[in-house]
Amino acid sequence: SRSPLAPARSLEFSVPLGQYVAWPHAGDYRVKLLYHDETDIADDASVAGRILSSSPEFTVRVLPRKLEVTKAELARLRQCIGELDVDAAVTLVSGHWHEELRFEREPATAEDHLFRGGWTSVVVLLDALRDQGLEPKRRAVVLGMLWNIVGLHNPTSSVHAGALGAYRWLATWPGAIQPARRSMAEFGDQRGELDLAAQRKLSELWLALRDGIELSVTD
């Protein structure tokens, strides 16, 4: 329900920031919340021209992400890097991974395994990007999978044009049966040639994320 808020009165509420922001790495962030009482603005690229309510600016401190994985699981995910389908167009989704996401079938491909691995897979994918010998087509799939899981650094934006070569958009990951975190994205297929310079720049952006993840390996 809606009701007027009298002058000098305040309203207490909580905001699950993780549903709206994917923090690129650990550190301090200056944040200001904007709100419209009639329109969902979470996915808007710009709010220019709107009359909005605004919070005071505050600081969010993001701590390093701590993960635990077994040796067997880590080995399987690393094996998936070599099993990626480098001959097909890179699959991209606008519905990203989250911990509550459920699937209607068992994983059938290396990409399936990596997507379901979530943040553990992100570590494996970032480590793969560090390999200077990683062939461009495989690097393109790795960059696509990072976008699919995390939802950062859209590889099809004009800034990163050519980083993937050919790609295809899907609304959600194949087999997912629960709503995913969504971001602004496109749909359809796109053919194109790989731009190695664009690929290197995008890889560098992603690698900045690695230092903010601590991985513990167990038996």
N, C-alpha and C positions, 0 to 999 in steps of 0.2 A: 504494500500500500504506500501511497505518497501523501505527505502532509508538509505544510510550510514549517521551516525552521526559523524560530524567532531570532531577532537580532541578539548578538552576544551569547547565544546558546550554541552548544557543540554536540556532536554525535560521535560516540565511540564505536569503532568497528575494526575488524581485522581484514587484511588483504593478503591472500596467498600469492606472494610475488612470483613464486616458481611457476605459476600458471600463465604468467604474462611476460616473464623475462628469462632468457637463458644467459646467465652470467658467463662472459667469455673466459675468465680466469679469476683466480683468487686476488683479492685486493680490496681497496676502499672505493665505493661508488657514491656519487652524489645523485640523489633521487628526488623527484618531485612527482606527486600523483595528480593526474588530471581526470576529471569525472564529468560526464554529461548524463542528466537524469532521464533522458528519453532515448538516446542512441548509444549503441555499443561502439566505442571508439578504439577498442583494444587492438584491432588489426589495421587501423587507418595509418597510412604512411605519413599523413600530415593532418593536423587539426587546425590549420590556418582558417580563419573566418568564423570559427565556432566560439560561442560564449560558454565557458567551462568553469567548474569549480576547481580550485587548486589547493593542494596542501603546501605547507611550508617545506622548503628544501631540507632533507635530512640525509644522513650517511648510512649506507649499508656496508658492513664489512663481510666479505665472502671469504671463508676459510678454505684451505685446500680440501679437495674431495678425497676421502679415504675409502679405498676399495679393498676387498679381500676376495681372492680367487684361488681355486685349487690348481695344482700343477697340470692336472689332466685337462681341466677346462681351458686353461691358458694355452696349452699345447694345441688343443682342437681349434681354438680361434685363430691362432697363428697359422695353422695349416690352411685355414679358409682363405687366407690372403693369396696363396698359390693356386687355389681352386676357383677364383673369381672368373666369371665369364667375361673375357675382355673383347670378345667379338661382337657382342650384342650392344645395342644402345644402352647407355647408363640409365638405370631406373631411379627416378626421383619421386618423392611423395611429399604432399603438403600436410599429412598427418604424421607427426613425429612419435618416436618411442617414448614411453613412460612406464614406470614400474607396475602400474595396474593394468597395462595393456594385455589382453588375452587373445588366443589364437584358436582357430577351429581345426587345425591340423598340425602334424609334426613338421619341423623344418625339412625342406626338400633340397635346398641349395646352400652353397657357401654364403650367399647373400642373406638367406633366411637365418642362418646361424648367427651371423654377425649382427643383424638387426635386433634379434632377440637378446643378444648379449648386452645390449645397452651400454652403460658407461665402461664396463670392462672391455667391450669391443672397441670403444673409443681409444683406449690406451693402445690396443693392438694396432689399430688403424693409424694412429699417430706415429707409433714406432715404425710402421711400414713406410710412412712418408719420409722418415729420416734416412732411409736406404737410398743412396744416390744412384744405385743401379736399378731401381724400380722402373720398369718400362712405362712409357707415357700412358698407354691404354689401361694398364693396371692401376696406375696412379689416379687416372680419371675415375675409375670405379671406387677407389678408396675415398676420394674427395666427395663423390656422390653419397656414399654410405655415411660419412660424417655428417653431411647435411641431413640425411634421412633420420639419423638418431638424435642429433642435438638441435637442429633447426637454426644454426648460425651460418653466416657467410654463404648466402644463396649463390651457388656456383653458376647460375644462369643469368645473374644480374649483369647489367652493362659493364660494370667494373671488372667482372671476371669473364667476359665474353671469350669463348674459345677454350676455356680450361678443361672442358669435358669432351669436346667433339660432339658426337651424336648422343642425344638423350631422349627419354620419354617420361612424361608426367603421369602419375597416378594419384588419386585422392588419398588412399591409404595403402599401407603395406599389404601385399597379398596374404590372405588368411586371417587378418586382424578382424576381430569381431566386436571390439569395444572402441568407443571414441578415442581418438588420439589427440595429442596437443597439435593444434593447427597453426599454420602460419600463412601469410600471404604468399601465394605461389601461382604458377600457371598450369595449364593442362595441354595435352597433345604431344606430338612428336616433333623433334627438331634435328635436322641433319646439319653437320658442320665439320670443319677441319679443326684438329687440335692446335692450339696456340701454346707452345711450350713456355713462353715467357709468362703468359697469364697463369699457366698451371703452377709455375714456380712461385709466383707472388701469392697465389691462393694457398699453396702448401705452407709458406712462411707464416701466414696468418693463423693457420690451424696449429702449427707447431708451438706457437706462443701459449697455447692452452696446456701443453704437456706438463709444464712445471707446477701447475696447480692441482695435479692429481697424484696421490700417493697410493701405490699398489703394494699390498702384502700378499705373498704367495704361500699357500699352505699345502700340506701333503694330501 
